[in-house]
């Protein structure tokens, strides 16, 4: 029992957002006592969808579905080309596998590659570019980030309209990332780096028999490879089904949830253990917080008067206090301009670490490799991201005003 208590304590120490969300939920329940209406207000569909995405994408990582893409890293001969490759892998993949999962896939490999190249001094700015790429690349798709997923589900906007609304930001961000990368290296853009990545990839690497056993027992290795191939097909199929359920907004999502759960239970039950339930619990706490706050008459009246017409500013500023995901949950009921709300929420992560859960995850990945270097990460992240934010904030505001005047 004592060990369990210690584990729980360490969990809340490690995950700051979970601690913040739980405290916020508990305080909000004193403001507005729990009721049946509160349970009804919680967006269970978003939680179910998030569970399916997290579980299936955990399978993507487990089965190394991105391995062919990662093997390409050994073909680049300059730091600039290597950086562009990693940054835009994050940029494009984040649209489909969510921004946090994209960072989890590519950040560790980035650190390994730059270490092998003897260029560790570039790791921090490159990771910051990847962070920006995750935030700005994911904004194009409704399921690219948790806040997009929530607002897409709540608003009823069509998928084509959503993509068209976000497309100008996405294109401009891609161009701006290339400019920032060029500025980073300056005259060093052609500096060569030769890295042998063969040691990082082996078809039998995940095999419980080990590499030696694969060499001595080819039939067992072949059997294992067939199992992995079958699981890859299973995860890709499940991913297509989940995305289809999101885009079509099917009312049969409980059936889709059951299908995903049963398939994983039979096909690869260990994934159900590895799924990020901490993030799901964090979301549940923030849903509880927002529902309680919105049901309090005085707070509700204040937000109703303050938010409408000022969604862009509110979303950016509130995200610096409670992060953009809970900010979306709190602000949406009082918002009248979906575009302004989305533009602000999908830019808030550029202002500070707290602004986006993806940034917190990136920091966690970095300090796992470089303990005690959190301040160095935050310093580099802040000045580069703020510079990026300074360039995009006014054009986005112009787009919002222009659209309102049409």
MOKALIN-V641510 format. One record per helix or strand of 2 or more residues. SS is the DSSP state (helix for helix, strand for strand). FROM is the first residue (numbers start at 0). TO is the last residue. If there is no record, write none. Layout:
SS | FROM | TO
SS | FROM | TO
This chain:
helix | 1 | 13
helix | 15 | 30
helix | 35 | 40
helix | 43 | 61
helix | 66 | 74
helix | 78 | 96
helix | 98 | 115
helix | 119 | 139
helix | 145 | 154
helix | 158 | 189
helix | 197 | 199
helix | 209 | 215
helix | 217 | 247
helix | 252 | 266
helix | 269 | 273
helix | 276 | 294
helix | 296 | 306
helix | 310 | 321
helix | 323 | 331
helix | 337 | 347
helix | 352 | 354
helix | 356 | 368
helix | 373 | 404
